[in-house]
Amino acid sequence: MDSNTALFAGALDQLMRHSLTGCGQAAHQAARLLERLSECADLDHDTRGLCVRMCDKLEAGMGVARG
């Protein structure tokens, strides 16, 4: 498994955990992983945009500004 695949799998796992339980720590971890993904040079523009938007949404729900 390459590093991007591992990041995607981890982010999806944490998103599911947050969705099913409302766990704030899972939301934080998902946002952190999505932010790392959005910084990958080999990620296409559309996928990068999806990662950034989901990260922003998660952080807004936690009352955290992305910087």
C-alpha positions as CSV (number, residue, x, y, z in Angstrom):
1,M,0.0,0.0,0.0
2,D,1.5,3.4,-1.0
3,S,1.5,6.3,1.4
4,N,-1.4,8.2,-0.3
5,T,-3.6,5.0,-0.1
6,A,-2.7,4.6,3.6
7,L,-3.6,8.3,4.2
8,F,-7.0,7.9,2.4
9,A,-7.8,4.7,4.2
10,G,-7.0,6.3,7.6
11,A,-9.0,9.4,6.8
12,L,-12.0,7.4,5.7
13,D,-11.8,5.3,8.8
14,Q,-11.7,8.3,11.0
15,L,-14.5,10.0,9.1
16,M,-16.7,6.9,9.5
17,R,-15.9,6.8,13.2
18,H,-16.8,10.4,13.6
19,S,-20.0,10.0,11.5
20,L,-21.1,6.9,13.6
21,T,-20.2,8.1,17.0
22,G,-19.8,11.9,16.9
23,C,-16.3,11.4,18.3
24,G,-14.4,14.8,18.2
25,Q,-11.0,13.1,18.3
26,A,-11.9,11.1,15.2
27,A,-12.9,14.3,13.4
28,H,-9.6,15.9,14.5
29,Q,-7.6,12.9,13.2
30,A,-9.6,12.8,9.9
31,A,-8.9,16.6,9.4
32,R,-5.2,16.1,10.1
33,L,-5.0,13.2,7.6
34,L,-7.0,15.1,4.9
35,E,-4.7,18.1,5.4
36,R,-1.6,15.9,4.8
37,L,-3.3,14.4,1.7
38,S,-4.0,17.9,0.3
39,E,-0.3,18.7,0.6
40,C,0.8,15.7,-1.5
41,A,2.4,16.9,-4.7
42,D,1.1,14.0,-6.8
43,L,-2.6,14.5,-5.9
44,D,-4.8,15.8,-8.7
45,H,-6.4,19.2,-8.4
46,D,-10.0,17.9,-7.9
47,T,-9.1,15.4,-5.1
48,R,-7.0,18.1,-3.4
49,G,-10.0,20.4,-3.4
50,L,-12.2,17.7,-1.9
51,C,-9.7,17.0,0.9
52,V,-9.4,20.8,1.6
53,R,-13.1,21.3,1.7
54,M,-13.7,18.3,4.0
55,C,-10.9,19.3,6.3
56,D,-12.3,22.8,6.5
57,K,-15.8,21.4,7.3
58,L,-14.5,19.2,10.0
59,E,-12.4,21.9,11.6
60,A,-15.3,24.4,11.4
61,G,-17.4,21.9,13.3
62,M,-14.7,21.8,16.0
63,G,-14.4,25.5,16.1
64,V,-10.9,25.5,14.7
65,A,-9.6,27.8,11.9
66,R,-7.3,26.2,9.3
67,G,-4.0,28.0,9.0
